[in-house]
Amino acid sequence: MPVGFTRRQAMCGGCSLAIVGCSSPSNSTPADSDHGSTSPTDTGTVVEDGLPCDGVVADPDAPGWFGFPLADYPDLSEIGGWYGVTAGGRAIVVAHVEQGCYVSVDRACTHQGVFVNYIESRGEHGQFVCPLHGSVFEIDGTKVAGPAPTDLQGHPAALDGDTVWVQVV
């Protein structure tokens, strides 16, 4: 059964673990981890995830905002749920990647235009994957692997009440 990551990711992950393990201070205590993610040097400063949804506030009255009511798109209520939709004449994908965090990117792979899918089990918060030639993109649209020549265009997305809003301009 496939593990869900490449040999390169496994190797790089092992290197990162070794670096973090070697640089951790000896005075680290379990209580330090009760405050969320901290830097490898464990200074007690919380490091932000830097998710594409951070700081996004929907403004339905501003140009380019399109609403997707959870009643019409029920999978968006669950973490890992996603839909391929059209907004502003563009094919996009909207995904619920973390509690209260929604992301959206153009759906057409930049390699040959095949629609990407959101795969929750890949990467830290899931990834977008092209089923034709295996191009992989992070949740902000950044290309990770494959023949795609460029990133996917990302779009601000946020939940407001019972509607997920995406700005496509």
Residue, then its C-alpha position, 0 to 999 in steps of 0.5 A: m500500500p502506498v505511503g503517500f509521500t515520495r522517497r525524496q520527501a522521506m529522505c528530506g523529512g529524516c534530515s529535518l528531524a535529525i537537524v531539529g533533534c540535534s538543535s533542541p535545547s536540553n532544558s526543553t520540557p513537555a510543558d513547552s509543547d502545550h503552547g502550540s508549535t514552537s521554533p526548533t530552538d524552543t524559545g517559547t515563541v509560537v510560530e504561525d502556520g502561515l496558512p493561506c486563510d490567515g487574516v482573510v476576511a470575506d467581503p461579499d460586497a467587494p468585487g469578485w467575491f463568490g459565495f458557496p453556501l454550506a447547504d449547497y456544498p455540504d462537503l465543505s462543512e467537513i475538514g478535507g471536504w472540497y469542490g470543483v466549481t466555477a466562479g467569475g468564469r474560472a474553474i477553481v477548487v475550494a477546500h476545507v483544510e483545517q478548522g475554519c480554514y478554507v483555501s482556493v486555487d485555479r483548478a486547471c493544472t498549469h501543465q496541460g490543463v487537467f483539473v487538479n483534485y484536493i487530497e487531504s492525506r498528502g502533506e501537512h494540510g493536504q495538497f492539490v494533485c493532477p491525476l494525469h501526470g502527477s504534478v503536486f501543489e501546496i494549498d497556496g498553489t505553490k508547485v511542489a513536484g511534477p511537470a507543471p511549469t508554474d504554480l496554481q493561482g491562489h484565491p482568498a477564501a473565508l467562511d462567513g456565517d454559513t457561506v464560504w466566500v472566494q474572491v476571484v479577480 
